[in-house]
Amino acid sequence: MQNDYRYKIAAVSLGCDKNRIDTEEILALLGREGYIISADPAAADLVIVNTCAFIEEAQQESIATLLKLARHRRGRKPLIIAAGCLAEHFGARLLEILPELAGVIGVHSYSRLVEFIQKCRSGQRPAYLLPPPERYCSLGPRLLTSAPFSVYVKIAEGCNNRCRYCLIPSLRGPLRSRPAHEIVNEVCDLVKGGAREVNLIAQDTTAYGTESGGAPALTGLIKQILDAAPDLPWLRILYAYPSRIDAGLIELMATEPRLCRYLDMPLQHIHTELLRRMGRTYSREDVIALITTLRSAIPDLALRTTFMTGFPGETRAAFEALKQFLIEYPLQHVGVFAYSSQKGTAAALMKEQVPRRVALKRRRELLEQQQKISLQLNRALIGKRVTVLVERRLSGKKQSYYGRTAAQAPAVDGGVYFRSREPLAPGDFITLTITAAAPYHLFGANPAAITLPWRKR
């Protein structure tokens, strides 16, 4: 079936930013094939939903989105395709569960997407579920679906950690690191296109380069990026595994001003026995030693983490130990998940399952405590002069803006509200004085423009 150059395709991306990159590559590929890319699913002939299956709530959201789109008429009935992790998790069975679907395609099958769509259009309801490739595979340049000044770049696919609660290795396959020259070239192209902040992502960024038994290569990759892209003001690391944060990475973050003094390292818990049950490769003592080292080397470092409540075997005492840890070692940004049993994981078969209502209650309790900690840490910034990346002008307010400091990652960490008499554009950098604080946001005044880029001290 040949493309008629009038067939419209839209995409909905759910879940993580790694999924968004996949979606952007898919849209770019289909655009090159002659399809019309629509930003409005309601106006499309075919809608690709890039689903998430990381936790139960994500699976429910994915299914609800598929059903909503399939039942949305407005005089037409677009074809609905389930792509991504939910398709990988359920496979061809998803076509039976959701008869509204025109086809399902897993994360390792995107190279055959054009052929797959042709079969969907002819009514064959295909299920493309190839095994993981041996090497990292990219579909080519992306069609950005977000503002060009702040972008994500994927440096690896898959994961070798085998945490006992996690489906990712079974969905995404083993670790495959992306060639460094591909990453560097993409960053340089993005900077030429206006990127002012690049966020490096993977299932585990600190595992980059280790699939063949070698030492972590993330620090070397960062140096290559910064050398090749001297006009990039901010480079940020997300999804770092605690036991792979080494001395070289710490030293680079302490001495390179363009590498954001920000580290996202999901800890999951702090109780050593629970960490062992989870399949994590560190202890409470290891975490404390790492945080102490990081803050000694980088006093202004912002730390983000995620914790899980209600993992099988979590006693009230273990949960209280987690709360006490956050009091003794306060962290700037904390996300909390309530454990949900996932079929296909080792944790689902464990004894001592914690009731879901208890896991949710502990999640609320931990977040309430963290709200007070975050407020206290934010109040400590009042009176300080900080650098802010402007994200947007607030709707209907000519002089009101929203931005972020280097200590605030996009979408997850809040930001800074401020007013400016001078007009500002998204992607501008300014300095301002913090005048007030809330648990998840800051407020500033007296903005002043600054010249970029800055160089290594």
C-alpha positions as CSV (number, residue, x, y, z in Angstrom):
1,M,0.0,0.0,0.0
2,Q,1.5,3.3,-1.1
3,N,1.2,6.5,1.0
4,D,-1.3,9.0,-0.4
5,Y,0.4,11.9,1.2
6,R,-2.9,12.9,2.9
7,Y,-3.0,10.2,5.5
8,K,-2.6,11.9,9.0
9,I,-0.8,10.2,11.9
10,A,-0.7,11.5,15.5
11,A,1.0,10.1,18.5
12,V,0.4,10.2,22.2
13,S,3.4,9.5,24.5
14,L,2.8,8.2,28.0
15,G,5.3,7.5,30.8
16,C,8.9,8.5,30.9
17,D,11.1,10.8,28.8
18,K,12.8,7.8,27.2
19,N,9.4,7.0,25.8
20,R,9.0,10.5,24.5
21,I,12.3,10.2,22.5
22,D,11.0,6.9,21.0
23,T,7.8,8.8,20.0
24,E,9.8,11.6,18.4
25,E,11.9,9.2,16.4
26,I,8.7,7.4,15.2
27,L,7.1,10.7,14.1
28,A,10.2,11.8,12.3
29,L,10.5,8.4,10.5
30,L,6.8,8.5,9.4
31,G,7.2,12.1,8.2
32,R,10.1,11.1,6.1
33,E,7.9,8.4,4.6
34,G,5.4,11.0,3.4
35,Y,2.8,10.8,6.1
36,I,1.3,14.0,7.5
37,I,2.1,14.4,11.2
38,S,-0.8,15.8,13.2
39,A,-0.6,17.3,16.7
40,D,-4.3,16.6,17.2
41,P,-5.3,12.9,17.7
42,A,-8.9,13.8,17.0
43,A,-7.9,15.0,13.4
44,A,-5.8,12.0,12.6
45,D,-6.5,8.9,10.6
46,L,-4.3,6.8,12.8
47,V,-3.1,7.4,16.3
48,I,0.0,5.7,17.8
49,V,-0.1,5.5,21.6
50,N,3.3,4.9,23.0
51,T,2.3,3.2,26.3
52,C,3.9,2.7,29.7
53,A,3.8,-0.5,31.8
54,F,6.3,0.3,34.6
55,I,3.8,0.2,37.4
56,E,0.1,-0.8,37.7
57,E,-1.1,2.8,37.6
58,A,0.8,3.3,34.3
59,Q,-0.7,0.3,32.8
60,Q,-4.2,1.5,33.8
61,E,-3.5,4.9,32.3
62,S,-2.3,3.4,29.1
63,I,-5.4,1.2,28.7
64,A,-7.7,4.1,29.6
65,T,-6.0,6.3,27.0
66,L,-6.3,3.6,24.3
67,L,-10.0,3.2,25.0
68,K,-10.7,6.9,25.1
69,L,-9.1,7.5,21.7
70,A,-10.8,4.4,20.2
71,R,-14.2,5.6,21.3
72,H,-13.7,9.2,20.3
73,R,-15.7,9.7,17.1
74,R,-16.4,13.2,16.0
75,G,-17.6,11.8,12.7
76,R,-14.6,9.5,12.1
77,K,-13.1,6.4,13.5
78,P,-9.3,6.6,13.5
79,L,-7.1,3.5,13.7
80,I,-5.6,3.1,17.2
81,I,-2.2,1.4,17.6
82,A,-0.7,0.3,20.9
83,A,3.1,0.7,20.9
84,G,5.7,0.6,23.6
85,C,6.0,-1.2,26.9
86,L,2.3,-2.2,27.4
87,A,2.4,-3.9,23.9
88,E,5.7,-5.6,24.9
89,H,4.2,-6.7,28.2
90,F,0.9,-8.2,26.9
91,G,2.0,-9.0,23.4
92,A,-0.6,-10.2,20.9
93,R,-2.9,-10.9,23.8
94,L,-3.5,-7.1,23.9
95,L,-5.5,-7.5,20.6
96,E,-7.9,-9.8,22.4
97,I,-8.1,-7.6,25.5
98,L,-8.8,-4.5,23.5
99,P,-10.6,-5.4,20.2
100,E,-10.6,-1.7,19.4
101,L,-6.9,-1.8,18.5
102,A,-5.7,-2.0,14.9
103,G,-2.4,-3.5,15.9
104,V,0.3,-3.7,18.6
105,I,4.0,-3.1,18.1
106,G,6.7,-3.6,20.7
107,V,9.7,-1.4,21.5
108,H,12.1,-3.6,19.5
109,S,10.1,-3.6,16.3
110,Y,10.0,0.1,15.3
111,S,12.5,-0.5,12.4
112,R,9.5,-2.2,10.7
113,L,7.0,0.4,11.6
114,V,6.2,1.5,8.0
115,E,5.4,-2.1,7.0
116,F,3.4,-2.5,10.2
117,I,1.3,0.5,9.6
118,Q,0.5,-0.6,6.1
119,K,-0.9,-3.9,7.5
120,C,-2.9,-2.0,10.1
121,R,-4.4,0.1,7.3
122,S,-5.4,-3.0,5.4
123,G,-7.2,-4.4,8.4
124,Q,-4.8,-7.3,9.3
125,R,-4.4,-6.3,13.0
126,P,-0.7,-7.3,13.2
127,A,1.3,-7.9,16.3
128,Y,5.0,-7.0,15.8
129,L,7.1,-8.2,18.7
130,L,10.7,-8.7,17.8
131,P,13.4,-9.7,20.3
132,P,15.8,-7.1,21.6
133,P,18.7,-6.3,19.2
134,E,22.3,-6.9,20.2
135,R,23.2,-3.3,19.7
136,Y,21.7,0.1,20.3
137,C,19.4,1.0,17.4
138,S,18.1,4.4,16.5
139,L,15.5,5.3,13.9
140,G,17.3,8.5,13.0
141,P,16.7,12.2,13.8
142,R,13.8,13.1,16.0
143,L,10.8,15.4,15.5
144,L,10.9,17.4,18.8
145,T,7.6,17.5,20.5
146,S,8.8,19.9,23.3
147,A,10.4,23.3,23.5
148,P,13.9,23.1,21.8
149,F,15.7,24.9,24.5
150,S,15.4,22.0,27.0
151,V,15.8,18.5,25.6
152,Y,16.5,14.9,26.5
153,V,19.1,12.7,24.9
154,K,19.1,9.0,25.3
155,I,22.5,7.4,25.8
156,A,21.6,3.7,26.3
157,E,18.7,1.3,26.1
158,G,17.8,-1.6,28.3
159,C,19.1,-2.5,31.8
160,N,21.2,-5.2,33.4
161,N,20.4,-4.4,37.0
162,R,17.6,-7.0,37.5
163,C,15.9,-5.3,40.4
164,R,13.3,-7.8,41.7
165,Y,10.4,-5.4,41.5
166,C,11.1,-4.1,37.9
167,L,9.7,-5.2,34.5
168,I,12.1,-3.0,32.5
169,P,14.7,-5.7,31.6
170,S,11.9,-8.0,30.4
171,L,10.4,-5.1,28.4
172,R,13.4,-3.2,27.1
173,G,16.0,-6.0,27.1
174,P,19.6,-5.9,28.3
175,L,21.8,-2.9,28.4
176,R,22.9,-1.6,25.0
177,S,25.0,1.6,25.1
178,R,24.7,4.1,22.3
179,P,27.9,4.9,20.4
180,A,29.5,8.0,21.8
181,H,29.8,9.7,18.4
182,E,26.1,9.4,17.8
183,I,25.4,11.0,21.2
184,V,27.9,13.8,20.6
185,N,26.6,14.5,17.1
186,E,23.0,14.7,18.3
187,V,23.9,17.1,21.2
188,C,25.7,19.3,18.8
189,D,22.8,19.4,16.4
190,L,20.4,20.2,19.2
191,V,22.6,23.0,20.5
192,K,22.7,24.4,16.9
193,G,18.9,24.2,17.0
194,G,18.6,26.3,20.2
195,A,19.1,23.8,23.0
196,R,20.3,25.5,26.2
197,E,19.8,22.4,28.5
198,V,20.5,18.8,27.6
199,N,19.4,16.1,30.0
200,L,21.1,12.7,29.6
201,I,18.8,9.8,30.2
202,A,18.8,6.0,30.1
203,Q,17.4,3.3,32.4
204,D,20.7,3.6,34.2
205,T,23.0,6.4,32.9
206,T,25.9,5.4,35.1
207,A,26.0,1.9,33.5
208,Y,26.9,3.4,30.1
209,G,29.6,1.4,28.4
210,T,29.6,-1.5,30.9
211,E,27.7,-4.2,29.0
212,S,30.9,-5.9,27.9
213,G,32.4,-5.9,31.4
214,G,34.2,-2.7,31.1
215,A,34.4,0.2,33.5
216,P,31.6,2.9,33.4
217,A,32.2,5.3,30.5
218,L,29.8,8.1,31.5
219,T,32.4,10.5,32.7
220,G,34.4,10.2,29.4
221,L,31.2,10.7,27.4
222,I,30.3,13.8,29.3
223,K,33.8,15.2,28.6
224,Q,33.4,14.5,24.9
225,I,30.0,16.3,24.9
226,L,31.3,19.4,26.7
227,D,34.3,19.6,24.5
228,A,32.3,19.2,21.3
229,A,29.5,21.6,22.3
230,P,31.2,24.6,24.0
231,D,28.0,26.7,23.6
232,L,25.9,24.3,25.7
233,P,25.3,26.1,29.1
234,W,23.7,23.2,31.0
235,L,24.2,19.4,30.9
236,R,22.3,17.3,33.4
237,I,22.5,13.7,34.5
238,L,19.4,11.7,35.3
239,Y,18.8,8.1,36.4
240,A,22.2,7.5,38.1
241,Y,22.6,4.2,39.9
242,P,24.2,4.9,43.4
243,S,26.9,2.3,43.4
244,R,28.2,3.4,40.0
245,I,28.8,7.0,40.9
246,D,32.6,7.1,41.0
247,A,35.3,9.6,41.9
248,G,35.8,10.7,38.3
249,L,32.2,11.7,37.9
250,I,32.2,13.5,41.3
251,E,35.4,15.4,40.4
252,L,34.0,16.5,37.0
253,M,30.8,17.7,38.6
254,A,32.7,19.7,41.2
255,T,35.0,21.4,38.6
256,E,32.9,21.8,35.4
257,P,30.4,24.6,35.7
258,R,28.4,23.5,32.7
259,L,27.6,20.2,34.2
260,C,24.7,20.9,36.5
261,R,25.4,20.3,40.2
262,Y,22.4,18.1,40.3
263,L,22.2,14.3,40.6
264,D,19.2,12.1,40.2
265,M,19.9,8.8,41.9
266,P,16.9,6.5,42.7
267,L,17.6,4.9,46.1
268,Q,14.3,3.0,46.5
269,H,14.9,2.5,50.2
270,I,17.5,2.9,52.9
271,H,16.9,-0.3,54.9
272,T,19.7,-2.7,54.1
273,E,17.7,-5.9,54.3
274,L,15.0,-4.4,52.1
275,L,17.6,-3.2,49.6
276,R,19.0,-6.8,49.5
277,R,15.5,-8.2,48.9
278,M,15.0,-5.6,46.1
279,G,18.1,-6.7,44.4
280,R,19.9,-3.4,44.9
281,T,23.7,-3.7,45.2
282,Y,24.3,-1.2,48.1
283,S,23.5,-0.8,51.8
284,R,22.4,2.0,54.1
285,E,26.0,2.6,55.0
286,D,27.0,2.8,51.3
287,V,24.3,5.5,50.7
288,I,25.4,7.6,53.7
289,A,29.0,7.4,52.7
290,L,28.1,8.4,49.1
291,I,26.0,11.4,50.2
292,T,28.7,12.5,52.6
293,T,31.4,12.3,49.8
294,L,29.2,14.1,47.3
295,R,28.3,17.0,49.7
296,S,31.9,17.3,50.8
297,A,33.1,17.6,47.2
298,I,30.1,19.6,45.9
299,P,28.6,21.6,48.7
300,D,25.9,23.2,46.5
301,L,24.8,19.8,45.0
302,A,21.1,19.2,44.6
303,L,20.0,15.6,45.1
304,R,16.9,14.0,43.8
305,T,15.8,10.4,44.5
306,T,12.8,8.1,44.5
307,F,11.7,5.8,47.3
308,M,9.3,2.8,47.3
309,T,6.9,2.2,50.2
310,G,5.3,-1.2,50.9
311,F,7.8,-3.5,49.2
312,P,7.4,-7.1,50.4
313,G,8.9,-7.4,53.9
314,E,8.8,-3.6,54.7
315,T,8.0,-3.5,58.4
316,R,6.9,-0.4,60.3
317,A,10.3,-0.2,61.8
318,A,12.0,-0.3,58.3
319,F,9.6,2.5,57.2
320,E,10.4,4.6,60.3
321,A,14.1,4.1,59.5
322,L,13.5,5.6,56.0
323,K,11.8,8.6,57.6
324,Q,14.6,9.1,60.0
325,F,17.2,8.9,57.3
326,L,15.5,11.8,55.5
327,I,15.5,13.9,58.6
328,E,19.3,13.2,59.1
329,Y,20.2,13.5,55.5
330,P,17.6,15.9,53.9
331,L,17.3,15.7,50.1
332,Q,16.1,18.5,47.9
333,H,13.7,16.5,45.7
334,V,12.0,13.2,46.6
335,G,9.5,11.2,44.7
336,V,7.6,8.2,46.3
337,F,6.0,5.2,44.7
338,A,3.7,2.8,46.5
339,Y,4.8,-0.8,45.5
340,S,2.4,-2.7,43.3
341,S,2.9,-6.3,42.5
342,Q,3.8,-6.9,38.9
343,K,3.3,-10.3,37.3
344,G,6.6,-11.5,35.9
345,T,8.8,-10.0,38.6
346,A,10.5,-11.9,41.4
347,A,8.9,-9.6,44.0
348,A,5.5,-10.7,43.0
349,L,6.3,-14.2,44.4
350,M,7.8,-13.0,47.7
351,K,6.2,-13.7,51.0
352,E,5.3,-10.9,53.4
353,Q,3.4,-8.9,50.9
354,V,2.4,-5.5,52.4
355,P,-1.3,-4.6,51.9
356,R,-1.8,-2.0,49.2
357,R,-3.6,0.4,51.5
358,V,-0.6,0.3,53.9
359,A,1.8,1.0,51.0
360,L,-0.3,4.0,50.0
361,K,-0.7,5.3,53.5
362,R,3.1,5.2,54.0
363,R,3.6,6.9,50.7
364,R,1.4,9.8,51.8
365,E,3.1,9.9,55.2
366,L,6.6,10.1,53.6
367,L,5.5,12.8,51.1
368,E,4.0,14.9,53.9
369,Q,7.3,14.7,55.8
370,Q,9.3,15.5,52.7
371,Q,7.1,18.6,52.0
372,K,8.3,20.1,55.3
373,I,11.9,19.2,54.4
374,S,11.7,20.7,51.0
375,L,10.2,23.9,52.4
376,Q,13.0,24.2,54.9
377,L,15.7,23.7,52.2
378,N,14.0,26.2,49.9
379,R,13.7,28.8,52.6
380,A,17.4,28.6,53.1
381,L,17.8,30.0,49.5
382,I,15.9,33.2,50.4
383,G,18.2,36.2,49.8
384,K,20.5,34.3,47.5
385,R,21.3,35.2,43.9
386,V,20.7,32.3,41.5
387,T,20.8,31.6,37.7
388,V,17.5,30.8,36.1
389,L,16.6,29.3,32.7
390,V,13.4,31.0,31.5
391,E,10.7,28.5,30.5
392,R,7.7,30.5,29.7
393,R,5.7,33.7,30.2
394,L,2.6,33.0,32.4
395,S,-0.6,33.1,30.5
396,G,-2.4,36.4,30.5
397,K,0.4,38.1,32.5
398,K,2.8,40.2,30.4
399,Q,5.4,40.6,33.1
400,S,5.2,37.3,34.9
401,Y,7.4,34.4,34.1
402,Y,8.4,30.8,35.1
403,G,11.8,29.3,35.0
404,R,14.1,26.8,36.7
405,T,17.5,26.9,38.5
406,A,20.2,24.2,37.8
407,A,18.9,22.5,40.9
408,Q,15.5,21.9,39.3
409,A,15.2,19.3,36.6
410,P,12.4,19.9,34.0
411,A,8.9,18.6,34.8
412,V,9.6,17.0,38.1
413,D,11.2,19.5,40.5
414,G,9.2,22.7,40.5
415,G,10.6,26.0,39.5
416,V,10.8,29.8,40.1
417,Y,8.1,32.4,39.6
418,F,9.2,36.0,39.0
419,R,8.3,39.3,37.3
420,S,10.4,41.1,34.7
421,R,9.8,44.6,33.2
422,E,12.0,43.6,30.3
423,P,10.5,41.0,27.9
424,L,12.1,37.6,28.1
425,A,12.0,34.6,25.8
426,P,12.0,30.9,26.6
427,G,15.6,29.7,26.7
428,D,16.9,33.0,28.1
429,F,19.2,32.9,31.1
430,I,18.9,35.5,33.9
431,T,20.0,35.9,37.5
432,L,17.6,36.9,40.2
433,T,17.2,37.1,44.0
434,I,15.1,34.5,45.8
435,T,12.5,36.3,47.9
436,A,10.1,33.6,49.0
437,A,9.7,29.9,49.1
438,A,7.1,27.1,49.0
439,P,7.7,23.4,49.3
440,Y,8.1,22.8,45.6
441,H,8.5,26.3,44.1
442,L,10.6,29.5,44.6
443,F,9.8,33.1,44.0
444,G,12.3,35.7,42.8
445,A,12.8,39.4,42.0
446,N,15.2,41.8,40.4
447,P,16.1,39.7,37.3
448,A,19.1,40.6,35.3
449,A,20.3,39.2,31.9
450,I,23.6,37.4,31.8
451,T,25.9,36.6,29.0
452,L,26.3,33.0,27.8
453,P,28.1,30.7,27.5
454,W,30.4,30.5,30.5
455,R,33.6,28.6,30.3
456,K,35.3,26.2,32.6
457,R,36.9,27.9,35.6
